[in-house]
Amino acid sequence: MLFLGTEFGLWISLDGGKTLAQYKGHQFPMVAVRDIVVHPRESDLVVATHGRGIWIVDDITTLRKLTPEVMAQEAVFLQAKPAQQRLPRPAAGWKEARCSPGPIPRTLL
């Protein structure tokens, strides 16, 4: 598997660079990619971009299982590690502000 950072985003190749596909997961922006590293213990893909900061693609072990043979199949199930989704807790007062709309300021009209 080959990862390529360009001025126009992150590209991935499963065949050593013969063909490339642009990575667009989780609305990855089309920005210059400056550095790429795969974390050796966690298998996270860490991508540094120009002007946007750092993006982390969690656990790419399933992505590494994509071979030309797997991609040729119509459908396939790949085993992945269990995942935990975490939702941020809203700040205090957020719910009250959302439920009781007030007048719209003239600057927004």
Biotite code that builds the C-alpha atoms (Angstrom):
import biotite.structure as struc

atoms = struc.array([
    struc.Atom([0.000, 0.000, 0.000], chain_id="A", res_id=1, res_name="MET", atom_name="CA", element="C"),
    struc.Atom([1.319, 3.400, -0.982], chain_id="A", res_id=2, res_name="LEU", atom_name="CA", element="C"),
    struc.Atom([0.208, 6.778, 0.380], chain_id="A", res_id=3, res_name="PHE", atom_name="CA", element="C"),
    struc.Atom([0.975, 9.898, -1.626], chain_id="A", res_id=4, res_name="LEU", atom_name="CA", element="C"),
    struc.Atom([0.557, 13.467, -0.412], chain_id="A", res_id=5, res_name="GLY", atom_name="CA", element="C"),
    struc.Atom([0.232, 16.129, -3.104], chain_id="A", res_id=6, res_name="THR", atom_name="CA", element="C"),
    struc.Atom([-0.769, 19.767, -3.325], chain_id="A", res_id=7, res_name="GLU", atom_name="CA", element="C"),
    struc.Atom([-4.305, 18.493, -4.010], chain_id="A", res_id=8, res_name="PHE", atom_name="CA", element="C"),
    struc.Atom([-4.850, 16.009, -1.193], chain_id="A", res_id=9, res_name="GLY", atom_name="CA", element="C"),
    struc.Atom([-4.083, 12.445, -0.168], chain_id="A", res_id=10, res_name="LEU", atom_name="CA", element="C"),
    struc.Atom([-3.891, 9.607, -2.673], chain_id="A", res_id=11, res_name="TRP", atom_name="CA", element="C"),
    struc.Atom([-3.765, 5.845, -2.034], chain_id="A", res_id=12, res_name="ILE", atom_name="CA", element="C"),
    struc.Atom([-2.453, 3.056, -4.250], chain_id="A", res_id=13, res_name="SER", atom_name="CA", element="C"),
    struc.Atom([-3.008, -0.662, -3.726], chain_id="A", res_id=14, res_name="LEU", atom_name="CA", element="C"),
    struc.Atom([-0.697, -1.702, -6.567], chain_id="A", res_id=15, res_name="ASP", atom_name="CA", element="C"),
    struc.Atom([2.545, 0.114, -5.793], chain_id="A", res_id=16, res_name="GLY", atom_name="CA", element="C"),
    struc.Atom([1.648, 3.335, -7.602], chain_id="A", res_id=17, res_name="GLY", atom_name="CA", element="C"),
    struc.Atom([0.320, 1.970, -10.919], chain_id="A", res_id=18, res_name="LYS", atom_name="CA", element="C"),
    struc.Atom([-3.127, 3.374, -10.107], chain_id="A", res_id=19, res_name="THR", atom_name="CA", element="C"),
    struc.Atom([-4.099, 5.983, -7.524], chain_id="A", res_id=20, res_name="LEU", atom_name="CA", element="C"),
    struc.Atom([-7.392, 6.856, -5.833], chain_id="A", res_id=21, res_name="ALA", atom_name="CA", element="C"),
    struc.Atom([-8.012, 10.105, -3.979], chain_id="A", res_id=22, res_name="GLN", atom_name="CA", element="C"),
    struc.Atom([-8.836, 9.661, -0.305], chain_id="A", res_id=23, res_name="TYR", atom_name="CA", element="C"),
    struc.Atom([-12.029, 11.525, 0.572], chain_id="A", res_id=24, res_name="LYS", atom_name="CA", element="C"),
    struc.Atom([-13.004, 9.818, 3.834], chain_id="A", res_id=25, res_name="GLY", atom_name="CA", element="C"),
    struc.Atom([-14.723, 11.979, 6.445], chain_id="A", res_id=26, res_name="HIS", atom_name="CA", element="C"),
    struc.Atom([-14.706, 14.956, 4.048], chain_id="A", res_id=27, res_name="GLN", atom_name="CA", element="C"),
    struc.Atom([-10.919, 15.105, 3.845], chain_id="A", res_id=28, res_name="PHE", atom_name="CA", element="C"),
    struc.Atom([-10.193, 18.494, 2.230], chain_id="A", res_id=29, res_name="PRO", atom_name="CA", element="C"),
    struc.Atom([-8.357, 18.991, -1.052], chain_id="A", res_id=30, res_name="MET", atom_name="CA", element="C"),
    struc.Atom([-5.341, 20.672, 0.570], chain_id="A", res_id=31, res_name="VAL", atom_name="CA", element="C"),
    struc.Atom([-1.590, 20.225, 0.382], chain_id="A", res_id=32, res_name="ALA", atom_name="CA", element="C"),
    struc.Atom([-0.394, 17.182, 2.329], chain_id="A", res_id=33, res_name="VAL", atom_name="CA", element="C"),
    struc.Atom([3.013, 17.871, 3.863], chain_id="A", res_id=34, res_name="ARG", atom_name="CA", element="C"),
    struc.Atom([3.781, 14.698, 5.845], chain_id="A", res_id=35, res_name="ASP", atom_name="CA", element="C"),
    struc.Atom([2.400, 11.167, 6.277], chain_id="A", res_id=36, res_name="ILE", atom_name="CA", element="C"),
    struc.Atom([3.254, 8.541, 8.873], chain_id="A", res_id=37, res_name="VAL", atom_name="CA", element="C"),
    struc.Atom([1.670, 5.249, 9.930], chain_id="A", res_id=38, res_name="VAL", atom_name="CA", element="C"),
    struc.Atom([1.751, 4.861, 13.700], chain_id="A", res_id=39, res_name="HIS", atom_name="CA", element="C"),
    struc.Atom([3.608, 1.568, 14.328], chain_id="A", res_id=40, res_name="PRO", atom_name="CA", element="C"),
    struc.Atom([1.549, 0.400, 17.329], chain_id="A", res_id=41, res_name="ARG", atom_name="CA", element="C"),
    struc.Atom([-1.941, 1.740, 16.548], chain_id="A", res_id=42, res_name="GLU", atom_name="CA", element="C"),
    struc.Atom([-1.861, 1.470, 12.728], chain_id="A", res_id=43, res_name="SER", atom_name="CA", element="C"),
    struc.Atom([-3.296, 4.987, 12.514], chain_id="A", res_id=44, res_name="ASP", atom_name="CA", element="C"),
    struc.Atom([-2.526, 7.024, 9.412], chain_id="A", res_id=45, res_name="LEU", atom_name="CA", element="C"),
    struc.Atom([-1.384, 10.473, 10.548], chain_id="A", res_id=46, res_name="VAL", atom_name="CA", element="C"),
    struc.Atom([-1.513, 13.158, 7.852], chain_id="A", res_id=47, res_name="VAL", atom_name="CA", element="C"),
    struc.Atom([-0.151, 16.700, 8.264], chain_id="A", res_id=48, res_name="ALA", atom_name="CA", element="C"),
    struc.Atom([-1.743, 19.239, 5.929], chain_id="A", res_id=49, res_name="THR", atom_name="CA", element="C"),
    struc.Atom([-0.808, 22.789, 5.023], chain_id="A", res_id=50, res_name="HIS", atom_name="CA", element="C"),
    struc.Atom([-3.093, 25.203, 6.800], chain_id="A", res_id=51, res_name="GLY", atom_name="CA", element="C"),
    struc.Atom([-5.524, 22.617, 8.181], chain_id="A", res_id=52, res_name="ARG", atom_name="CA", element="C"),
    struc.Atom([-3.526, 20.852, 10.873], chain_id="A", res_id=53, res_name="GLY", atom_name="CA", element="C"),
    struc.Atom([-3.359, 17.107, 11.431], chain_id="A", res_id=54, res_name="ILE", atom_name="CA", element="C"),
    struc.Atom([-5.820, 14.431, 10.341], chain_id="A", res_id=55, res_name="TRP", atom_name="CA", element="C"),
    struc.Atom([-5.775, 10.951, 11.865], chain_id="A", res_id=56, res_name="ILE", atom_name="CA", element="C"),
    struc.Atom([-7.367, 8.017, 10.056], chain_id="A", res_id=57, res_name="VAL", atom_name="CA", element="C"),
    struc.Atom([-7.929, 5.497, 12.852], chain_id="A", res_id=58, res_name="ASP", atom_name="CA", element="C"),
    struc.Atom([-6.696, 1.937, 12.425], chain_id="A", res_id=59, res_name="ASP", atom_name="CA", element="C"),
    struc.Atom([-6.022, 1.302, 8.746], chain_id="A", res_id=60, res_name="ILE", atom_name="CA", element="C"),
    struc.Atom([-5.596, -2.479, 9.194], chain_id="A", res_id=61, res_name="THR", atom_name="CA", element="C"),
    struc.Atom([-8.870, -3.059, 7.333], chain_id="A", res_id=62, res_name="THR", atom_name="CA", element="C"),
    struc.Atom([-7.736, -0.718, 4.567], chain_id="A", res_id=63, res_name="LEU", atom_name="CA", element="C"),
    struc.Atom([-4.526, -2.751, 4.294], chain_id="A", res_id=64, res_name="ARG", atom_name="CA", element="C"),
    struc.Atom([-6.626, -5.858, 3.548], chain_id="A", res_id=65, res_name="LYS", atom_name="CA", element="C"),
    struc.Atom([-7.830, -4.326, 0.274], chain_id="A", res_id=66, res_name="LEU", atom_name="CA", element="C"),
    struc.Atom([-6.049, -6.265, -2.457], chain_id="A", res_id=67, res_name="THR", atom_name="CA", element="C"),
    struc.Atom([-6.796, -6.311, -6.199], chain_id="A", res_id=68, res_name="PRO", atom_name="CA", element="C"),
    struc.Atom([-8.546, -9.661, -5.647], chain_id="A", res_id=69, res_name="GLU", atom_name="CA", element="C"),
    struc.Atom([-10.754, -8.233, -2.895], chain_id="A", res_id=70, res_name="VAL", atom_name="CA", element="C"),
    struc.Atom([-11.521, -5.132, -4.963], chain_id="A", res_id=71, res_name="MET", atom_name="CA", element="C"),
    struc.Atom([-12.583, -7.325, -7.912], chain_id="A", res_id=72, res_name="ALA", atom_name="CA", element="C"),
    struc.Atom([-15.368, -8.904, -5.852], chain_id="A", res_id=73, res_name="GLN", atom_name="CA", element="C"),
    struc.Atom([-18.865, -7.458, -5.983], chain_id="A", res_id=74, res_name="GLU", atom_name="CA", element="C"),
    struc.Atom([-19.192, -7.512, -2.186], chain_id="A", res_id=75, res_name="ALA", atom_name="CA", element="C"),
    struc.Atom([-16.925, -8.569, 0.653], chain_id="A", res_id=76, res_name="VAL", atom_name="CA", element="C"),
    struc.Atom([-16.883, -8.469, 4.451], chain_id="A", res_id=77, res_name="PHE", atom_name="CA", element="C"),
    struc.Atom([-13.574, -7.526, 6.054], chain_id="A", res_id=78, res_name="LEU", atom_name="CA", element="C"),
    struc.Atom([-12.947, -8.216, 9.729], chain_id="A", res_id=79, res_name="GLN", atom_name="CA", element="C"),
    struc.Atom([-12.200, -5.103, 11.770], chain_id="A", res_id=80, res_name="ALA", atom_name="CA", element="C"),
    struc.Atom([-11.421, -4.364, 15.388], chain_id="A", res_id=81, res_name="LYS", atom_name="CA", element="C"),
    struc.Atom([-14.358, -3.318, 17.562], chain_id="A", res_id=82, res_name="PRO", atom_name="CA", element="C"),
    struc.Atom([-14.845, 0.451, 17.450], chain_id="A", res_id=83, res_name="ALA", atom_name="CA", element="C"),
    struc.Atom([-16.206, 2.874, 20.008], chain_id="A", res_id=84, res_name="GLN", atom_name="CA", element="C"),
    struc.Atom([-18.009, 6.001, 18.927], chain_id="A", res_id=85, res_name="GLN", atom_name="CA", element="C"),
    struc.Atom([-17.700, 9.005, 21.189], chain_id="A", res_id=86, res_name="ARG", atom_name="CA", element="C"),
    struc.Atom([-20.094, 11.917, 20.940], chain_id="A", res_id=87, res_name="LEU", atom_name="CA", element="C"),
    struc.Atom([-19.086, 15.252, 22.426], chain_id="A", res_id=88, res_name="PRO", atom_name="CA", element="C"),
    struc.Atom([-21.186, 16.477, 25.313], chain_id="A", res_id=89, res_name="ARG", atom_name="CA", element="C"),
    struc.Atom([-22.793, 19.835, 24.591], chain_id="A", res_id=90, res_name="PRO", atom_name="CA", element="C"),
    struc.Atom([-21.637, 22.830, 26.615], chain_id="A", res_id=91, res_name="ALA", atom_name="CA", element="C"),
    struc.Atom([-23.796, 23.991, 29.509], chain_id="A", res_id=92, res_name="ALA", atom_name="CA", element="C"),
    struc.Atom([-26.686, 26.128, 28.303], chain_id="A", res_id=93, res_name="GLY", atom_name="CA", element="C"),
    struc.Atom([-26.515, 24.810, 24.731], chain_id="A", res_id=94, res_name="TRP", atom_name="CA", element="C"),
    struc.Atom([-29.847, 22.977, 24.946], chain_id="A", res_id=95, res_name="LYS", atom_name="CA", element="C"),
    struc.Atom([-31.700, 25.964, 26.367], chain_id="A", res_id=96, res_name="GLU", atom_name="CA", element="C"),
    struc.Atom([-30.346, 28.269, 23.674], chain_id="A", res_id=97, res_name="ALA", atom_name="CA", element="C"),
    struc.Atom([-31.390, 25.875, 20.908], chain_id="A", res_id=98, res_name="ARG", atom_name="CA", element="C"),
    struc.Atom([-34.904, 25.320, 22.282], chain_id="A", res_id=99, res_name="CYS", atom_name="CA", element="C"),
    struc.Atom([-35.835, 28.941, 22.887], chain_id="A", res_id=100, res_name="SER", atom_name="CA", element="C"),
    struc.Atom([-35.178, 30.934, 19.729], chain_id="A", res_id=101, res_name="PRO", atom_name="CA", element="C"),
    struc.Atom([-35.114, 34.653, 20.203], chain_id="A", res_id=102, res_name="GLY", atom_name="CA", element="C"),
    struc.Atom([-35.389, 37.518, 17.732], chain_id="A", res_id=103, res_name="PRO", atom_name="CA", element="C"),
    struc.Atom([-33.038, 37.415, 14.751], chain_id="A", res_id=104, res_name="ILE", atom_name="CA", element="C"),
    struc.Atom([-30.450, 40.211, 14.954], chain_id="A", res_id=105, res_name="PRO", atom_name="CA", element="C"),
    struc.Atom([-30.739, 42.751, 12.144], chain_id="A", res_id=106, res_name="ARG", atom_name="CA", element="C"),
    struc.Atom([-27.113, 42.127, 11.187], chain_id="A", res_id=107, res_name="THR", atom_name="CA", element="C"),
    struc.Atom([-28.103, 38.630, 10.022], chain_id="A", res_id=108, res_name="LEU", atom_name="CA", element="C"),
    struc.Atom([-31.103, 39.724, 7.911], chain_id="A", res_id=109, res_name="LEU", atom_name="CA", element="C"),
])
